[in-house]
Amino acid sequence: MIRWVVVFKDAPEMLDVRARQDLRDAHVAYAKANPQLLIGGGLKSEVDGPFCGAMWVVETATKAEVEQIIANDPFYFPEVRTYEIFTWGKLLEDQTAIL
């Protein structure tokens, strides 16, 4: 398996999507149902600022699988959210990080 990092960049209008409880609940349920999404969360440029994006760490065999996970996420609206996918190698491979 390959580790991938997905960095999402949100347009300001994505805040309207984030404000919808039904979409948030569906997004969280979707993430829980996809164990290949190892960890993720929203990004802010300032501690008290609005969300401006998100980051995921995903483990799959192919980039196409990552793209499929993104496309099916109830929080993904391509008109207000873009993303980049990077392969990722862990520097301290022998150590475990618990967040």
C-alpha positions in Angstrom: 0.0 0.0 0.0 1.0 3.6 -0.6 0.5 6.5 1.7 -1.0 9.6 0.2 -1.6 13.1 1.5 -4.6 15.0 0.1 -4.5 18.7 0.7 -7.9 20.4 0.0 -8.2 24.1 -0.6 -11.6 25.6 0.0 -13.2 28.7 -1.6 -15.0 30.9 1.0 -18.3 29.4 -0.2 -17.3 26.0 1.3 -18.1 27.5 4.7 -21.8 27.2 3.6 -21.3 23.5 3.0 -19.5 23.1 6.4 -22.5 24.8 8.1 -24.9 22.1 7.0 -25.2 19.5 9.8 -26.6 16.9 7.5 -23.5 17.1 5.2 -21.2 17.1 8.2 -22.9 14.0 9.6 -22.8 12.3 6.2 -19.1 13.2 5.8 -18.1 11.8 9.2 -20.1 8.6 8.5 -18.4 8.3 5.2 -14.9 8.8 6.7 -15.7 6.1 9.3 -16.8 3.7 6.6 -13.6 4.1 4.7 -10.7 2.8 6.9 -8.2 3.6 4.2 -8.7 7.2 5.2 -6.3 7.0 8.2 -6.6 10.5 9.5 -8.0 13.9 8.4 -9.3 17.2 9.5 -9.9 20.8 8.6 -7.3 23.5 8.2 -7.3 27.1 9.3 -4.7 29.7 8.6 -5.2 31.2 12.1 -6.4 29.4 15.3 -9.6 31.4 15.5 -10.0 31.8 11.7 -12.4 30.2 9.4 -11.7 26.8 7.8 -9.8 27.2 4.5 -9.2 23.6 3.6 -8.5 20.2 4.9 -5.9 17.4 4.9 -6.2 13.6 4.7 -3.7 10.8 5.0 -5.0 7.9 3.0 -3.5 4.5 2.4 -4.4 2.8 -0.9 -2.7 1.0 -3.8 -3.4 3.6 -6.4 -3.9 7.3 -6.8 -7.1 6.5 -8.7 -8.5 4.9 -5.5 -7.8 8.1 -3.6 -9.6 10.1 -6.2 -12.6 7.8 -6.0 -12.7 8.3 -2.2 -12.6 12.0 -2.6 -15.3 12.0 -5.4 -17.7 10.1 -3.2 -17.3 12.2 -0.1 -20.5 14.1 0.8 -18.2 17.1 1.6 -16.7 17.2 -1.8 -18.1 19.9 -4.1 -15.6 20.6 -6.9 -17.0 24.1 -7.5 -15.9 25.2 -4.0 -13.1 22.7 -3.1 -10.0 21.8 -5.0 -7.3 19.3 -4.0 -3.8 18.0 -4.6 -2.6 14.5 -4.0 0.9 13.7 -2.9 2.6 10.4 -2.1 4.0 10.5 1.4 6.9 8.6 3.1 7.3 8.7 6.8 10.6 9.9 8.1 10.6 7.9 11.3 9.2 4.7 9.9 9.9 2.7 13.0 7.9 5.0 15.3 4.2 5.2 15.8 2.4 8.5 16.2 -0.9 8.7 18.1 -2.9 11.8 17.6 
